[in-house]
């Protein structure tokens, strides 16, 4: 079972930026069909999909994430990144990464944006 570990969260002021990392324990991009997805869950809300990236590097974003969120991956490091720019208080959430189709989840990393 692949293990996923998120990092990079923290406290940031509105307008600032963060880069989150999702490190996998295996060579996840050697498997055709693997997709890594970033989700977030704000207090009192359901978990929502932010962005996804395929093994070939093709990104996809939820509508709210277009323009401020950038997903990328480093195949050699088995790591997927989520860059968040111009952060807003509504971005406050725990951010999780997920591997499809195994449905592996990381423990999450907290992002808090102060106004």
C-alpha positions as CSV (number, residue, x, y, z in Angstrom):
1,X,0.0,0.0,0.0
2,X,1.4,3.4,-1.0
3,X,1.9,5.8,1.8
4,X,1.2,9.5,1.2
5,X,2.7,12.3,3.4
6,X,1.6,15.9,3.0
7,X,3.6,18.8,4.2
8,X,4.0,22.6,3.7
9,X,0.9,23.9,5.5
10,X,1.0,26.7,8.0
11,X,-0.3,30.1,8.9
12,X,-0.2,32.7,6.1
13,X,-1.6,36.2,5.7
14,X,-4.2,36.9,3.1
15,X,-2.5,37.5,-0.2
16,X,0.4,35.3,0.6
17,X,1.4,32.0,-1.0
18,X,2.2,28.4,0.0
19,X,3.4,25.3,-1.7
20,X,2.1,22.1,-0.4
21,X,3.9,18.8,-1.0
22,X,2.6,15.2,-1.2
23,X,5.3,12.6,-1.1
24,X,4.6,9.1,-2.0
25,X,6.4,6.0,-0.7
26,X,6.5,4.3,-4.1
27,X,7.0,5.0,-7.8
28,X,3.5,6.0,-8.4
29,X,4.1,7.6,-11.8
30,X,5.4,4.4,-13.3
31,X,1.8,3.1,-13.2
32,X,-0.4,4.1,-16.1
33,X,-3.7,5.3,-14.9
34,X,-2.5,6.6,-11.5
35,X,-3.9,10.0,-10.7
36,X,-2.9,12.1,-7.7
37,X,-5.6,14.5,-6.4
38,X,-5.6,17.3,-3.9
39,X,-8.7,17.8,-1.7
40,X,-9.4,20.2,1.1
41,X,-11.8,20.2,4.0
42,X,-12.8,23.4,5.7
43,X,-14.3,23.4,9.2
44,X,-17.9,22.3,9.1
45,X,-17.8,21.6,5.3
46,X,-17.5,18.6,3.1
47,X,-14.2,17.6,1.6
48,X,-13.9,19.0,-1.9
49,X,-11.6,18.3,-4.8
50,X,-9.1,21.0,-5.6
51,X,-6.9,19.7,-8.4
52,X,-5.6,16.5,-10.0
53,X,-2.6,15.4,-12.0
54,X,-2.0,12.3,-14.1
55,X,1.2,10.4,-14.5
56,X,1.8,12.1,-17.8
57,X,1.6,15.5,-16.0
58,X,-1.8,16.6,-17.3
59,X,-3.4,18.9,-14.7
60,X,-7.1,19.5,-14.0
61,X,-8.8,21.9,-11.6
62,X,-12.1,22.5,-10.0
63,X,-13.6,25.8,-11.1
64,X,-12.9,27.6,-7.9
65,X,-9.2,26.6,-8.1
66,X,-8.5,27.9,-11.6
67,X,-6.2,30.8,-11.6
68,X,-4.8,30.6,-8.1
69,X,-3.9,27.0,-7.7
70,X,-1.2,25.1,-9.6
71,X,-0.6,21.4,-9.4
72,X,2.6,19.9,-10.5
73,X,4.7,16.8,-10.0
74,X,8.3,15.6,-9.8
75,X,8.4,12.1,-11.1
76,X,11.9,11.4,-9.8
77,X,10.9,12.4,-6.2
78,X,7.5,10.8,-6.4
79,X,6.1,14.1,-5.2
80,X,3.1,16.2,-6.2
81,X,2.9,19.9,-5.3
82,X,0.1,22.3,-4.9
83,X,1.0,26.0,-5.2
84,X,-1.6,28.3,-3.7
85,X,-1.3,32.0,-4.6
86,X,-3.1,35.1,-3.4
87,X,-4.5,33.2,-0.5
88,X,-7.9,34.1,0.9
89,X,-9.4,33.3,4.3
90,X,-11.7,30.9,2.6
91,X,-8.7,28.8,1.7
92,X,-8.4,27.8,5.4
93,X,-8.7,24.0,5.4
94,X,-6.9,20.8,5.9
95,X,-5.5,19.8,2.6
96,X,-5.2,16.1,1.7
97,X,-3.7,14.2,-1.2
98,X,-5.2,11.1,-2.6
99,X,-4.0,8.4,-5.0
100,X,-6.5,7.0,-7.6
101,X,-7.3,4.2,-8.0
102,X,-5.9,2.8,-4.8
103,X,-7.8,5.4,-2.8
104,X,-4.8,6.0,-0.5
105,X,-4.9,9.1,1.6
106,X,-2.4,11.2,3.5
107,X,-2.9,12.5,7.0
108,X,-3.5,16.1,5.7
109,X,-1.7,19.4,6.3
110,X,-3.4,22.4,7.9
111,X,-3.5,25.7,6.0
112,X,-4.8,28.7,7.9
113,X,-5.1,32.1,6.2
114,X,-5.5,35.2,8.4
115,X,-7.3,38.3,7.1
